[in-house]
Structure formats: structure tokens, C-alpha cells
Amino acid sequence: MGVTNRLACYSDPTDHYSHRVRLVLAEKGIMARGIDLNHEMVQQCLDAGLDATEADAPSYLRQQPDESLGGLMAAQVVEHLEP
């Protein structure tokens, strides 16, 4: 079964690592979605034509069906998670 959904978690639309990944994904035709708790960051992504959702990444991921994601990229996220 081919997975068609992709997910990328971006910490900030100006973060150069996230920006590079977004560019590469777009060049390869891979669909990506940004997940962020910060409303302003989500709005900046939407304004730039990116798919973005205002959500807590761990909660968002738990709501996704099994095997529905083809990949995950998290930049500058782990330091914000509770131990």
C-alpha cells in the first residue's frame, strides 16, 4: 500500500532548516503540513501558501490513523517536550 500523506512539523517558518526541507519537499512534489501551537506562525505559513495547522504536535499525531503518514520531520521541537 502506498502512503500518500506526508507530515512535516516546523517550529518557525523562518527557521532555515525547516525552510530548506520545505523547498526540497516542494521540488520533489511531496505534500507537507506544518504543525505549530503558535497562531501567528501558523498564519505566516498559511499566508505563504503552505499547509499548516494550529495544534500540539504529539496530540495531533495521536489523532492520525495508523500508517497514514509517510514521514515526519521535527526541527527544534524536542526541547519543548516534557521529559
C-alpha positions as CSV (number, residue, x, y, z in Angstrom):
1,M,0.0,0.0,0.0
2,G,1.5,3.4,-1.0
3,V,1.2,6.1,1.6
4,T,0.3,9.4,0.1
5,N,0.1,11.7,3.1
6,R,3.2,13.4,4.4
7,L,3.8,15.4,7.5
8,A,6.5,17.9,8.4
9,C,6.5,19.7,11.7
10,Y,8.1,23.1,11.5
11,S,9.0,25.2,14.5
12,D,9.1,28.5,12.7
13,P,8.6,29.4,9.0
14,T,11.8,31.5,9.2
15,D,13.9,28.6,10.6
16,H,16.4,27.9,7.9
17,Y,16.4,24.1,8.4
18,S,12.6,24.0,8.1
19,H,12.7,26.3,5.1
20,R,15.3,24.1,3.3
21,V,13.2,21.0,4.0
22,R,10.0,22.7,2.7
23,L,11.8,23.7,-0.5
24,V,13.2,20.2,-1.1
25,L,9.8,18.6,-0.4
26,A,8.1,21.0,-2.8
27,E,10.7,20.3,-5.5
28,K,10.0,16.6,-5.1
29,G,6.2,17.1,-5.2
30,I,5.8,15.8,-1.6
31,M,2.9,17.1,0.3
32,A,3.8,18.5,3.7
33,R,1.9,20.1,6.6
34,G,3.3,22.4,9.3
35,I,2.1,21.9,12.9
36,D,2.6,24.6,15.5
37,L,1.0,25.9,18.7
38,N,1.7,29.5,17.8
39,H,-1.2,31.0,15.9
40,E,1.0,33.7,14.3
41,M,3.4,31.2,13.0
42,V,0.6,29.1,11.5
43,Q,-0.9,32.2,9.9
44,Q,2.5,33.1,8.4
45,C,2.7,29.6,6.9
46,L,-0.8,29.9,5.5
47,D,-0.1,33.4,4.1
48,A,3.0,31.9,2.3
49,G,0.7,29.2,0.7
50,L,1.9,26.4,3.0
51,D,-0.5,23.9,4.6
52,A,-0.3,24.5,8.4
53,T,-2.4,23.5,11.4
54,E,-2.5,25.1,14.8
55,A,-2.1,22.1,17.2
56,D,0.1,20.4,19.7
57,A,2.2,18.0,17.7
58,P,2.1,15.0,20.0
59,S,-1.7,15.3,20.3
60,Y,-2.1,15.8,16.6
61,L,0.0,12.8,15.8
62,R,-2.0,10.6,18.1
63,Q,-5.2,11.5,16.2
64,Q,-3.8,10.4,12.9
65,P,-4.8,6.9,11.6
66,D,-2.1,4.2,11.8
67,E,0.2,4.1,8.7
68,S,-1.3,7.4,7.3
69,L,1.9,9.3,7.4
70,G,4.8,8.8,5.0
71,G,7.3,10.6,7.2
72,L,7.9,13.1,9.9
73,M,10.4,16.0,10.3
74,A,10.6,17.9,13.6
75,A,13.0,20.8,13.8
76,Q,13.6,22.5,17.1
77,V,10.7,20.6,18.7
78,V,12.2,18.0,21.1
79,E,13.5,20.7,23.5
80,H,9.9,21.8,24.1
81,L,8.5,18.4,25.1
82,E,8.0,17.4,28.7
83,P,10.5,14.7,29.9
